[in-house]
């Protein structure tokens, strides 16, 4: 990573997280329902998906549960991420429905308490909901800085890979959209689209 880009990402991540933490519980609920509307009514990739992965929202993140709840009603399978491996960690995904047991991972985020036999790789999914800290109109994403999603979806950058390519949909607030293009590092995996409380952005 270029040192200037690293410092920029650190600063913009700090500012965006601080602003997100000021969002009230009611504002999170309202924004999350608006994001659900953007996805459910405007995104063909959602209609066509059979296997959808979300995330457990925390610290003011958009709550994607309305999307998963609608997915269960329409016969789609829902999944949540599970941290696997040794540092640097990556993600696999476990099936999830209301009432199934959860456990706290090493970052105190709930994840399905299931055996490894039930975990699926990212390339077995159709649509993956990705939490946002910051993003631009070309799909470049800044996350929390752990690199979990970039490592887990690095296969999408392998020119020899010819398998299923899941659709990556970022969920965030309109204030998290950058006013200019972000510098993309070599390992950054871009989004296919992003949904906020006001808009749905499709990236080429």
N, CA, C and O of each residue as an XYZ file, in Angstrom:
816
protein
N       0.843     -1.197      0.000
C       0.000      0.000      0.000
C       0.874      1.241      0.000
O       1.848      1.320      0.749
N       0.532      2.200     -0.831
C       1.244      3.468     -0.824
C       1.017      4.144      0.527
O      -0.114      4.192      1.010
N       2.115      4.684      1.163
C       1.962      5.275      2.504
C       0.881      6.347      2.574
O       0.151      6.428      3.562
N       0.771      7.190      1.512
C      -0.239      8.250      1.530
C      -1.650      7.665      1.521
O      -2.546      8.174      2.194
N      -1.838      6.588      0.752
C      -3.157      5.971      0.705
C      -3.488      5.290      2.022
O      -4.639      5.304      2.459
N      -2.483      4.693      2.656
C      -2.706      4.044      3.945
C      -3.157      5.075      4.984
O      -4.098      4.826      5.737
N      -2.481      6.240      5.025
C      -2.842      7.279      5.984
C      -4.223      7.848      5.672
O      -4.997      8.151      6.580
N      -4.530      7.994      4.369
C      -5.844      8.498      3.986
C      -6.933      7.536      4.438
O      -7.942      7.960      5.002
N      -6.734      6.237      4.191
C      -7.736      5.246      4.581
C      -7.935      5.246      6.094
O      -9.065      5.153      6.575
N      -6.854      5.347      6.833
C      -6.965      5.345      8.286
C      -7.769      6.542      8.780
O      -8.600      6.411      9.678
N      -7.519      7.710      8.189
C      -8.197      8.924      8.632
C      -9.668      8.922      8.222
O     -10.534      9.259      9.029
N      -9.960      8.542      6.969
C     -11.342      8.557      6.516
C     -12.145      7.475      7.219
O     -13.338      7.650      7.466
N     -11.500      6.349      7.547
C     -12.170      5.298      8.310
C     -12.546      5.828      9.698
O     -13.668      5.625     10.161
N     -11.620      6.494     10.344
C     -11.874      7.060     11.672
C     -13.023      8.052     11.637
O     -13.911      8.000     12.487
N     -13.019      8.960     10.659
C     -14.055      9.986     10.569
C     -15.426      9.374     10.278
O     -16.429      9.757     10.879
N     -15.454      8.420      9.349
C     -16.727      7.818      8.961
C     -17.325      6.995     10.094
O     -18.537      7.027     10.311
N     -16.490      6.260     10.815
C     -16.974      5.456     11.941
C     -17.513      6.365     13.050
O     -18.542      6.067     13.656
N     -16.812      7.477     13.314
C     -17.272      8.418     14.344
C     -18.635      8.992     13.963
O     -19.510      9.143     14.815
N     -18.810      9.311     12.680
C     -20.100      9.848     12.254
C     -21.188      8.786     12.334
O     -22.320      9.074     12.723
N     -20.837      7.556     11.964
C     -21.821      6.470     12.017
C     -22.259      6.192     13.445
O     -23.417      5.847     13.677
N     -21.363      6.334     14.395
C     -21.699      6.067     15.787
C     -22.666      7.098     16.361
O     -23.267      6.868     17.410
N     -22.819      8.233     15.677
C     -23.742      9.269     16.134
C     -25.160      9.037     15.619
O     -26.093      9.727     16.030
N     -25.323      8.071     14.725
C     -26.656      7.771     14.196
C     -27.483      7.125     15.304
O     -27.024      6.180     15.946
N     -28.683      7.619     15.532
C     -29.522      7.094     16.607
C     -30.116      5.745     16.216
O     -30.126      5.370     15.043
N     -30.606      5.030     17.213
C     -31.205      3.717     16.971
C     -32.383      3.833     16.008
O     -32.536      3.006     15.109
N     -33.205      4.847     16.193
C     -34.356      5.032     15.312
C     -33.890      5.340     13.888
O     -34.461      4.826     12.925
N     -32.864      6.168     13.751
C     -32.327      6.493     12.421
C     -31.754      5.256     11.735
O     -31.892      5.091     10.523
N     -31.107      4.386     12.518
C     -30.595      3.132     11.942
C     -31.750      2.289     11.422
O     -31.679      1.753     10.316
N     -32.813      2.169     12.208
C     -33.967      1.378     11.794
C     -34.596      1.937     10.516
O     -34.907      1.186      9.591
N     -34.779      3.246     10.471
C     -35.392      3.872      9.302
C     -34.517      3.701      8.069
O     -35.012      3.365      6.993
N     -33.215      3.932      8.222
C     -32.299      3.788      7.093
C     -32.238      2.340      6.617
O     -32.166      2.086      5.414
N     -32.267      1.394      7.545
C     -32.190     -0.022      7.189
C     -33.412     -0.453      6.384
O     -33.293     -1.230      5.437
N     -34.586      0.051      6.761
C     -35.797     -0.268      5.998
C     -35.748      0.363      4.615
O     -36.213     -0.234      3.644
N     -35.190      1.566      4.517
C     -35.056      2.218      3.212
C     -34.078      1.466      2.325
O     -34.308      1.327      1.124
N     -32.984      0.978      2.910
C     -32.021      0.174      2.156
C     -32.679     -1.110      1.664
O     -32.479     -1.519      0.520
N     -33.457     -1.738      2.526
C     -34.187     -2.937      2.119
C     -35.072     -2.645      0.912
O     -35.128     -3.441     -0.025
N     -35.759     -1.512      0.930
C     -36.626     -1.144     -0.198
C     -35.805     -0.992     -1.477
O     -36.223     -1.458     -2.537
N     -34.641     -0.345     -1.389
C     -33.781     -0.179     -2.568
C     -33.395     -1.536     -3.151
O     -33.421     -1.734     -4.365
N     -33.039     -2.461     -2.273
C     -32.568     -3.776     -2.720
C     -33.720     -4.616     -3.264
O     -33.611     -5.193     -4.346
N     -34.820     -4.685     -2.519
C     -35.910     -5.597     -2.867
C     -36.681     -5.159     -4.106
O     -37.267     -5.995     -4.794
N     -36.692     -3.865     -4.400
C     -37.509     -3.382     -5.509
C     -36.718     -2.983     -6.746
O     -37.296     -2.816     -7.820
N     -35.383     -2.826     -6.609
C     -34.616     -2.272     -7.723
C     -33.438     -3.135     -8.185
O     -32.826     -2.836     -9.210
N     -33.115     -4.194     -7.452
C     -31.892     -4.946     -7.758
C     -32.221     -6.329     -8.300
O     -32.636     -7.195     -7.530
N     -32.052     -6.569     -9.603
C     -32.314     -7.894    -10.166
C     -31.464     -8.991     -9.538
O     -31.910    -10.134     -9.430
N     -30.234     -8.654     -9.119
C     -29.361     -9.664     -8.515
C     -29.966    -10.233     -7.244
O     -29.700    -11.384     -6.896
N     -30.781     -9.441     -6.541
C     -31.453     -9.948     -5.354
C     -32.582    -10.898     -5.742
O     -32.726    -11.967     -5.148
N     -33.372    -10.519     -6.724
C     -34.474    -11.378     -7.176
C     -33.951    -12.724     -7.663
O     -34.577    -13.759     -7.431
N     -32.802    -12.710     -8.338
C     -32.266    -13.925     -8.960
C     -31.451    -14.789     -8.006
O     -31.109    -15.923     -8.340
N     -31.139    -14.271     -6.832
C     -30.265    -14.994     -5.909
C     -31.041    -16.055     -5.124
O     -32.168    -15.818     -4.690
N     -30.429    -17.215     -4.949
C     -30.980    -18.271     -4.101
C     -30.273    -18.344     -2.752
O     -30.892    -18.638     -1.730
N     -28.970    -18.074     -2.762
C     -28.168    -18.097     -1.531
C     -27.642    -16.694     -1.257
O     -26.870    -16.147     -2.044
N     -28.068    -16.113     -0.128
C     -27.711    -14.741      0.215
C     -26.993    -14.712      1.560
O     -27.472    -15.291      2.535
N     -25.859    -14.047      1.612
C     -25.116    -13.908      2.861
C     -25.208    -12.479      3.355
O     -25.087    -11.532      2.577
N     -25.421    -12.329      4.655
C     -25.455    -11.016      5.271
C     -24.309    -10.845      6.255
O     -23.238    -11.424      6.076
N     -24.534    -10.055      7.284
C     -23.550     -9.830      8.339
C     -24.317     -9.417      9.582
O     -25.474     -9.005      9.492
N     -23.685     -9.523     10.735
C     -24.327     -9.124     11.976
C     -23.979     -7.656     12.224
O     -22.835     -7.334     12.545
N     -24.959     -6.771     12.078
C     -24.708     -5.332     12.175
C     -24.341     -4.931     13.604
O     -24.919     -5.433     14.569
N     -23.380     -4.027     13.724
C     -22.993     -3.503     15.029
C     -22.438     -2.088     14.853
O     -22.034     -1.699     13.757
N     -22.427     -1.335     15.938
C     -21.853      0.014     15.955
C     -22.440      0.926     14.881
O     -21.716      1.668     14.218
N     -23.767      0.861     14.718
C     -24.429      1.773     13.811
C     -24.474      1.339     12.361
O     -24.958      2.092     11.516
N     -23.986      0.150     12.045
C     -24.039     -0.338     10.667
C     -25.494     -0.530     10.222
O     -26.385     -0.737     11.045
N     -25.713     -0.459      8.918
C     -27.027     -0.759      8.376
C     -27.409     -2.186      8.767
O     -26.630     -3.120      8.577
N     -28.608     -2.343      9.312
C     -29.098     -3.658      9.707
C     -29.695     -4.348      8.475
O     -30.704     -3.895      7.934
N     -29.074     -5.433      8.041
C     -29.550     -6.097      6.829
C     -30.591     -7.173      7.128
O     -30.999     -7.900      6.222
N     -31.035     -7.287      8.405
C     -32.004     -8.320      8.743
C     -33.316     -8.213      7.973
O     -33.887     -9.250      7.636
N     -33.834     -6.997      7.671
C     -35.041     -6.955      6.834
C     -34.849     -7.654      5.486
O     -35.791     -8.241      4.954
N     -33.655     -7.595      4.944
C     -33.385     -8.274      3.669
C     -33.406     -9.785      3.869
O     -33.990    -10.513      3.067
N     -32.766    -10.258      4.944
C     -32.751    -11.704      5.197
C     -34.148    -12.211      5.539
O     -34.533    -13.298      5.109
N     -34.906    -11.436      6.304
C     -36.261    -11.863      6.654
C     -37.123    -12.013      5.405
O     -37.905    -12.958      5.295
N     -36.980    -11.091      4.474
C     -37.712    -11.207      3.211
C     -37.208    -12.399      2.396
O     -37.978    -13.046      1.685
N     -35.917    -12.679      2.505
C     -35.341    -13.820      1.795
C     -35.937    -15.125      2.285
O     -36.256    -16.001      1.482
N     -36.093    -15.267      3.606
C     -36.707    -16.490      4.143
C     -38.141    -16.638      3.640
O     -38.573    -17.738      3.295
N     -38.868    -15.539      3.601
C     -40.264    -15.581      3.159
C     -40.388    -16.011      1.696
O     -41.382    -16.624      1.306
N     -39.383    -15.690      0.897
C     -39.447    -15.990     -0.536
C     -38.660    -17.251     -0.904
O     -38.411    -17.506     -2.082
N     -38.271    -18.037      0.103
C     -37.638    -19.325     -0.167
C     -36.157    -19.284     -0.446
O     -35.594    -20.268     -0.926
N     -35.506    -18.165     -0.157
C     -34.060    -18.080     -0.357
C     -33.328    -18.578      0.891
O     -33.869    -18.536      1.996
N     -32.100    -19.045      0.704
C     -31.266    -19.476      1.831
C     -30.424    -18.293      2.306
O     -29.902    -17.533      1.491
N     -30.293    -18.140      3.626
C     -29.542    -17.032      4.204
C     -28.332    -17.556      4.977
O     -28.379    -18.631      5.575
N     -27.259    -16.785      4.954
C     -26.000    -17.168      5.587
C     -25.402    -15.975      6.325
O     -25.660    -14.822      5.981
N     -24.592    -16.275      7.351
C     -23.821    -15.259      8.054
C     -22.346    -15.653      8.024
O     -22.027    -16.840      7.966
N     -21.438    -14.667      8.063
C     -20.010    -14.982      8.004
C     -19.489    -15.608      9.292
O     -19.969    -15.323     10.389
N     -18.491    -16.469      9.120
C     -17.788    -17.107     10.226
C     -16.295    -16.927      9.973
O     -15.809    -17.238      8.886
N     -15.567    -16.428     10.967
C     -14.128    -16.229     10.830
C     -13.417    -17.575     10.932
O     -13.664    -18.346     11.860
N     -12.535    -17.852      9.976
C     -11.825    -19.133      9.947
C     -10.337    -18.895      9.748
O      -9.904    -17.816      9.343
N      -9.561    -19.946     10.047
C      -8.135    -19.923      9.793
C      -7.340    -19.250     10.892
O      -7.863    -18.925     11.958
N      -6.065    -19.049     10.607
C      -5.153    -18.356     11.510
C      -4.809    -17.008     10.889
O      -4.984    -16.817      9.685
N      -4.321    -16.070     11.703
C      -3.996    -14.765     11.114
C      -3.067    -14.910      9.902
O      -2.074    -15.634      9.974
N      -3.377    -14.226      8.786
C      -4.546    -13.373      8.578
C      -5.816    -14.201      8.350
O      -5.812    -15.139      7.552
N      -6.891    -13.858      9.045
C      -8.134    -14.616      8.985
C      -8.881    -14.344      7.678
O      -8.642    -13.345      7.000
N      -9.792    -15.262      7.344
C     -10.688    -15.069      6.212
C     -12.089    -15.501      6.639
O     -12.316    -15.828      7.803
N     -13.021    -15.499      5.694
C     -14.413    -15.783      6.011
C     -14.942    -16.981      5.246
O     -14.644    -17.174      4.067
N     -15.741    -17.787      5.952
C     -16.645    -18.720      5.308
C     -18.046    -18.351      5.801
O     -18.200    -17.423      6.596
N     -19.059    -19.070      5.334
C     -20.420    -18.664      5.640
C     -21.237    -19.855      6.101
O     -21.166    -20.946      5.535
N     -22.023    -19.612      7.157
C     -22.844    -20.673      7.748
C     -24.316    -20.345      7.571
O     -24.705    -19.181      7.663
N     -25.159    -21.378      7.314
C     -26.593    -21.125      7.194
C     -27.164    -20.541      8.479
O     -26.739    -20.890      9.581
N     -28.132    -19.647      8.317
C     -28.713    -19.005      9.496
C     -30.212    -18.806      9.322
O     -30.685    -18.362      8.275
N     -30.948    -19.147     10.380
C     -32.369    -18.855     10.494
C     -32.639    -18.414     11.926
O     -31.862    -18.746     12.821
N     -33.721    -17.675     12.167
C     -34.026    -17.248     13.534
C     -34.131    -18.439     14.470
O     -34.739    -19.455     14.134
N     -33.539    -18.307     15.633
C     -33.603    -19.360     16.632
C     -32.403    -20.274     16.655
O     -32.194    -20.994     17.631
N     -31.598    -20.261     15.582
C     -30.389    -21.092     15.581
C     -29.363    -20.490     16.536
O     -29.284    -19.269     16.664
N     -28.575    -21.331     17.207
C     -27.630    -20.815     18.206
C     -26.522    -19.969     17.588
O     -26.057    -20.228     16.478
N     -26.116    -18.951     18.341
C     -25.023    -18.067     17.941
C     -23.947    -18.091     19.014
O     -24.216    -18.425     20.168
N     -22.752    -17.744     18.637
C     -21.655    -17.588     19.588
C     -20.877    -16.339     19.217
O     -20.926    -15.890     18.072
N     -20.157    -15.774     20.184
C     -19.345    -14.600     19.919
C     -17.985    -15.030     19.385
O     -17.337    -15.914     19.946
N     -17.558    -14.393     18.290
C     -16.231    -14.697     17.768
C     -15.180    -13.864     18.508
O     -15.500    -13.200     19.494
N     -13.959    -13.895     18.049
C     -12.867    -13.223     18.750
C     -13.012    -11.713     18.764
O     -12.309    -11.029     19.507
N     -13.924    -11.182     17.943
C     -14.171     -9.747     17.934
C     -15.514     -9.402     18.607
O     -16.025     -8.290     18.476
N     -16.069    -10.395     19.332
C     -17.342    -10.234     20.047
C     -18.511     -9.944     19.123
O     -19.456     -9.255     19.508
N     -18.452    -10.467     17.901
C     -19.542    -10.357     16.944
C     -20.225    -11.720     16.854
O     -19.541    -12.726     16.668
N     -21.540    -11.784     16.978
C     -22.233    -13.081     16.903
C     -22.070    -13.729     15.533
O     -22.131    -13.063     14.499
N     -21.863    -15.036     15.551
C     -21.827    -15.817     14.322
C     -22.472    -17.178     14.605
O     -22.492    -17.613     15.757
N     -22.994    -17.849     13.594
C     -23.664    -19.136     13.822
C     -22.741    -20.136     14.515
O     -21.575    -20.291     14.151
N     -23.293    -20.807     15.519
C     -22.544    -21.830     16.261
C     -22.797    -23.174     15.586
O     -23.635    -23.958     16.032
N     -22.069    -23.424     14.517
C     -22.294    -24.621     13.720
C     -20.964    -25.321     13.452
O     -19.898    -24.731     13.632
N     -21.027    -26.540     13.034
C     -19.812    -27.281     12.728
C     -19.263    -26.910     11.358
O     -19.966    -26.335     10.527
N     -17.988    -27.249     11.134
C     -17.331    -26.906      9.879
C     -18.017    -27.547      8.680
O     -17.947    -27.020      7.570
N     -18.677    -28.678      8.894
C     -19.303    -29.386      7.782
C     -20.388    -28.543      7.129
O     -20.723    -28.763      5.965
N     -20.947    -27.576      7.867
C     -22.033    -26.753      7.331
C     -21.534    -25.455      6.679
O     -22.330    -24.720      6.094
N     -20.251    -25.171      6.771
C     -19.719    -23.933      6.220
C     -19.591    -24.023      4.706
O     -19.260    -25.077      4.163
N     -19.856    -22.915      4.032
C     -19.706    -22.868      2.586
C     -18.699    -21.783      2.225
O     -18.533    -20.807      2.957
N     -18.033    -21.962      1.095
C     -17.082    -20.987      0.589
C     -17.827    -19.839     -0.096
O     -18.966    -20.011     -0.529
N     -17.194    -18.677     -0.193
C     -17.861    -17.533     -0.822
C     -18.338    -17.805     -2.237
O     -19.362    -17.266     -2.658
N     -17.610    -18.639     -2.981
C     -17.997    -18.874     -4.374
C     -19.217    -19.779     -4.510
O     -19.645    -20.073     -5.626
N     -19.779    -20.224     -3.388
C     -21.011    -21.017     -3.421
C     -22.252    -20.147     -3.200
O     -23.376    -20.648     -3.186
N     -22.036    -18.847     -3.029
C     -23.127    -17.922     -2.761
C     -23.465    -17.119     -4.020
O     -22.652    -17.000     -4.936
N     -24.673    -16.578     -4.043
C     -25.108    -15.771     -5.185
C     -24.981    -14.276     -4.920
O     -24.559    -13.516     -5.791
N     -25.346    -13.866     -3.723
C     -25.341    -12.447     -3.361
C     -24.775    -12.310     -1.955
O     -25.186    -13.026     -1.042
N     -23.837    -11.392     -1.784
C     -23.209    -11.184     -0.478
C     -23.362     -9.725     -0.086
O     -22.920     -8.829     -0.806
N     -23.991     -9.490      1.059
C     -24.183     -8.147      1.600
C     -22.951     -7.776      2.410
O     -22.558     -8.496      3.328
N     -22.347     -6.651      2.064
C     -21.065     -6.254      2.651
C     -21.232     -4.935      3.403
O     -21.723     -3.966      2.823
N     -20.836     -4.868      4.681
C     -20.939     -3.596      5.407
C     -19.925     -2.585      4.890
O     -18.812     -2.941      4.503
N     -20.332     -1.306      4.889
C     -19.479     -0.244      4.358
C     -19.034      0.717      5.449
O     -19.769      0.991      6.398
N     -17.828      1.219      5.297
C     -17.376      2.384      6.039
C     -17.330      3.585      5.099
O     -17.683      4.700      5.481
N     -16.887      3.341      3.851
C     -16.771      4.403      2.854
C     -16.725      3.731      1.488
O     -16.245      2.604      1.371
N     -17.220      4.413      0.449
C     -17.184      3.847     -0.896
C     -17.271      4.965     -1.918
O     -17.671      6.083     -1.596
N     -16.888      4.653     -3.175
C     -17.009      5.648     -4.233
C     -17.883      5.118     -5.360
O     -18.375      3.991     -5.300
N     -18.071      5.937     -6.388
C     -19.009      5.599     -7.456
C     -18.448      4.575     -8.439
O     -19.121      4.227     -9.409
N     -17.238      4.091     -8.211
C     -16.679      3.004     -9.010
C     -16.664      1.688     -8.242
O     -16.183      0.677     -8.753
N     -17.189      1.696     -7.015
C     -17.271      0.470     -6.239
C     -16.087      0.189     -5.341
O     -16.020     -0.873     -4.724
N     -15.150      1.120     -5.256
C     -14.036      0.952     -4.320
C     -14.570      1.111     -2.901
O     -15.317      2.045     -2.608
N     -14.186      0.200     -2.035
C     -14.739      0.138     -0.686
C     -13.645      0.275      0.356
O     -12.563     -0.293      0.213
N     -13.934      1.033      1.404
C     -13.101      1.047      2.605
C     -13.908      0.382      3.712
O     -15.017      0.812      4.028
N     -13.339     -0.675      4.300
C     -13.992     -1.376      5.386
C     -13.356     -1.032      6.719
O     -12.767      0.036      6.882
N     -13.480     -1.951      7.675
C     -12.973     -1.704      9.021
C     -11.459     -1.859      9.120
O     -10.866     -1.516     10.143
N     -10.836     -2.369      8.072
C      -9.378     -2.434      8.064
C      -8.798     -3.809      8.306
O      -7.580     -3.982      8.254
N      -9.653     -4.804      8.574
C      -9.136     -6.147      8.833
C      -8.799     -6.932      7.581
O      -8.043     -7.901      7.645
N      -9.345     -6.531      6.450
C      -9.048     -7.212      5.188
C      -9.777     -8.525      4.983
O      -9.440     -9.278      4.070
N     -10.786     -8.821      5.827
C     -11.466    -10.115      5.747
C     -12.140    -10.324      4.388
O     -12.004    -11.382      3.774
N     -12.857     -9.315      3.934
C     -13.596     -9.469      2.681
C     -12.656     -9.512      1.484
O     -12.861    -10.307      0.567
N     -11.637     -8.674      1.481
C     -10.694     -8.686      0.356
C      -9.977    -10.028      0.246
O      -9.806    -10.545     -0.858
N      -9.558    -10.596      1.369
C      -8.902    -11.909      1.329
C      -9.888    -12.994      0.901
O      -9.545    -13.875      0.113
N     -11.099    -12.926      1.416
C     -12.077    -13.979      1.147
C     -12.545    -13.984     -0.301
O     -12.925    -15.032     -0.823
N     -12.521    -12.821     -0.960
C     -12.987    -12.727     -2.349
C     -11.861    -12.485     -3.333
O     -12.104    -12.078     -4.469
N     -10.629    -12.732     -2.908
C      -9.482    -12.517     -3.795
C      -9.544    -13.429     -5.017
O      -8.937    -13.118     -6.042
N     -10.269    -14.557     -4.929
C     -10.373    -15.470     -6.071
C     -11.017    -14.782     -7.269
O     -10.825    -15.212     -8.406
N     -11.778    -13.721     -7.027
C     -12.419    -13.011     -8.128
C     -11.412    -12.304     -9.021
O     -11.717    -11.967    -10.165
N     -10.209    -12.082     -8.496
C      -9.148    -11.434     -9.278
C      -8.249    -12.441     -9.981
O      -7.337    -12.050    -10.708
N      -8.492    -13.727     -9.775
C      -7.675    -14.768    -10.406
C      -8.188    -14.997    -11.823
O      -9.312    -15.464    -12.009
N      -7.383    -14.675    -12.809
C      -7.823    -14.785    -14.207
C      -8.128    -16.225    -14.594
O      -8.859    -16.470    -15.553
N      -7.566    -17.187    -13.846
C      -7.804    -18.591    -14.168
C      -9.102    -19.111    -13.555
O      -9.544    -20.213    -13.878
N      -9.714    -18.317    -12.669
C     -10.937    -18.762    -12.006
C     -12.117    -18.617    -12.958
O     -12.323    -17.558    -13.550
N     -12.890    -19.693    -13.099
C     -14.031    -19.672    -14.025
C     -15.324    -20.136    -13.353
O     -16.303    -20.441    -14.035
N     -15.331    -20.190    -12.016
C     -16.516    -20.645    -11.296
C     -17.496    -19.520    -11.034
O     -17.424    -18.458    -11.653
N     -18.425    -19.767    -10.098
C     -19.443    -18.779     -9.766
C     -18.812    -17.529     -9.169
O     -17.905    -17.611     -8.341
N     -19.298    -16.386     -9.592
C     -18.818    -15.118     -9.061
C     -19.970    -14.434     -8.317
O     -20.861    -13.861     -8.944
N     -19.950    -14.495     -7.005
C     -21.047    -13.879     -6.248
C     -21.109    -12.371     -6.471
O     -20.089    -11.718     -6.689
N     -22.315    -11.836     -6.414
C     -22.563    -10.407     -6.561
C     -22.311     -9.752     -5.210
O     -22.928    -10.132     -4.215
N     -21.411     -8.769     -5.163
C     -21.054     -8.105     -3.913
C     -21.811     -6.783     -3.796
O     -21.613     -5.869     -4.596
N     -22.671     -6.694     -2.796
C     -23.509     -5.518     -2.594
C     -23.155     -4.852     -1.274
O     -23.360     -5.438     -0.211
N     -22.629     -3.644     -1.329
C     -22.321     -2.892     -0.125
C     -23.555     -2.211      0.432
O     -24.383     -1.712     -0.329
N     -23.690     -2.182      1.757
C     -24.802     -1.505      2.426
C     -24.245     -0.412      3.337
O     -23.373     -0.670      4.166
N     -24.750      0.796      3.178
C     -24.249      1.893      3.993
C     -25.176      3.090      3.946
O     -26.297      3.011      3.442
N     -24.696      4.188      4.476
C     -25.439      5.440      4.492
C     -24.957      6.339      3.361
O     -23.834      6.207      2.875
N     -25.825      7.250      2.957
C     -25.448      8.162      1.878
C     -24.249      9.023      2.276
O     -23.453      9.394      1.413
N     -24.102      9.348      3.560
C     -22.958     10.163      3.970
C     -21.635      9.402      3.877
O     -20.566      9.995      4.025
N     -21.703      8.086      3.632
C     -20.478      7.290      3.480
C     -20.004      7.228      2.028
O     -18.997      6.581      1.740
N     -20.697      7.876      1.128
C     -20.273      7.912     -0.278
C     -19.257      9.019     -0.472
O     -19.511     10.173     -0.125
N     -18.110      8.669     -1.024
C     -17.032      9.633     -1.218
C     -17.398     10.660     -2.290
O     -18.023     10.302     -3.289
N     -17.024     11.921     -2.106
C     -17.296     12.941     -3.118
C     -16.375     12.841     -4.331
O     -16.627     13.470     -5.358
N     -15.307     12.051     -4.211
C     -14.395     11.849     -5.329
C     -13.960     10.386     -5.356
O     -14.264      9.624     -4.439
N     -13.239      9.997     -6.424
C     -12.792      8.610     -6.537
C     -11.710      8.322     -5.505
O     -10.868      9.169     -5.210
N     -11.751      7.098     -4.960
C     -10.758      6.641     -4.004
C      -9.629      5.907     -4.730
O      -9.843      5.299     -5.779
N      -8.431      5.971     -4.160
C      -7.321      5.202     -4.705
C      -7.504      3.737     -4.314
O      -7.707      3.420     -3.142
N      -7.433      2.856     -5.294
C      -7.648      1.431     -5.046
C      -6.310      0.704     -4.970
O      -5.480      0.821     -5.871
N      -6.106     -0.049     -3.885
C      -4.898     -0.862     -3.759
C      -5.061     -2.157     -4.553
O      -6.174     -2.535     -4.919
N      -3.942     -2.830     -4.813
C      -3.949     -4.010     -5.676
C      -4.861     -5.107     -5.145
O      -5.451     -5.854     -5.926
N      -4.981     -5.209     -3.841
C      -5.763     -6.307     -3.245
C      -7.222     -5.929     -2.969
O      -7.998     -6.770     -2.515
N      -7.598     -4.694     -3.234
C      -8.970     -4.266     -2.993
C      -9.918     -4.929     -3.988
O      -9.733     -4.815     -5.200
N     -10.918     -5.612     -3.480
C     -11.938     -6.233     -4.333
C     -13.117     -5.276     -4.430
O     -13.746     -4.988     -3.412
N     -13.440     -4.773     -5.618
C     -14.508     -3.783     -5.746
C     -15.898     -4.394     -5.594
O     -16.092     -5.594     -5.786
N     -16.842     -3.555     -5.252
C     -18.238     -3.942     -5.152
C     -18.888     -3.954     -6.526
O     -18.448     -3.251     -7.436
N     -19.934     -4.754     -6.673
C     -20.767     -4.704     -7.876
C     -21.840     -3.622     -7.771
O     -22.285     -3.074     -8.779
N     -22.245     -3.325     -6.544
C     -23.279     -2.327     -6.316
C     -23.241     -1.905     -4.851
O     -22.616     -2.560     -4.016
N     -23.925     -0.796     -4.555
C     -24.068     -0.343     -3.169
C     -25.465      0.245     -2.998
O     -25.995      0.890     -3.903
N     -26.049      0.015     -1.830
C     -27.367      0.558     -1.512
C     -27.269      1.414     -0.266
O     -26.678      1.013      0.736
N     -27.863      2.614     -0.342
C     -27.970      3.495      0.821
C     -29.447      3.768      1.069
O     -30.310      3.221      0.383
N     -29.732      4.612      2.049
C     -31.118      4.910      2.373
C     -31.811      5.724      1.286
O     -33.037      5.842      1.287
N     -31.035      6.289      0.358
C     -31.643      7.122     -0.697
C     -31.430      6.579     -2.102
O     -32.185      6.930     -3.009
N     -30.423      5.733     -2.312
C     -30.068      5.380     -3.698
C     -29.520      3.967     -3.792
O     -29.032      3.386     -2.823
N     -29.627      3.432     -5.030
C     -28.979      2.181     -5.388
C     -27.969      2.506     -6.474
O     -28.326      3.055     -7.517
N     -26.705      2.167     -6.232
C     -25.627      2.449     -7.185
C     -25.155      1.148     -7.803
O     -24.773      0.225     -7.084
N     -25.177      1.059     -9.120
C     -24.672     -0.094     -9.847
C     -23.355      0.292    -10.487
O     -23.276      1.296    -11.194
N     -22.324     -0.494    -10.245
C     -20.985     -0.169    -10.746
C     -20.654     -1.060    -11.949
O     -21.049     -2.225    -12.002
N     -19.934     -0.500    -12.895
C     -19.534     -1.272    -14.083
C     -18.351     -2.141    -13.732
O     -17.850     -2.875    -14.583
